[in-house]
Amino acid sequence: MFVPGEYDAVANDRLYVDGDISQSVRLVRVLNRMEALILPRAIAAQAVKRYPEIPTPAKVRAGALIYARLARNLFNGGRS
């Protein structure tokens, strides 16, 4: 079986994993969910393999919370 190197994987927009595969799969699922929450549907649908069905009010609340935490961390210099 051919296993591409790190540079080949990045060049072909694939994931290069060095470590526990199950943890990597979980991380990718979390990142896909995060992209679906913070990006508009038209963009997120192209970025993720399967766009999850998220009701609009829930998406707006979750996205607002994510951006609020990001802003708080930026203004606090990373302190909680």
Secondary structure, DSSP 8 states (H G I E B T S, - for coil): -----HHHHHHTT-----S-HHHHHHHHHHHHHHHHHHS-HHHHHHHSSS-----HHHHHHHHHHHHHHHHHHHHHTT--
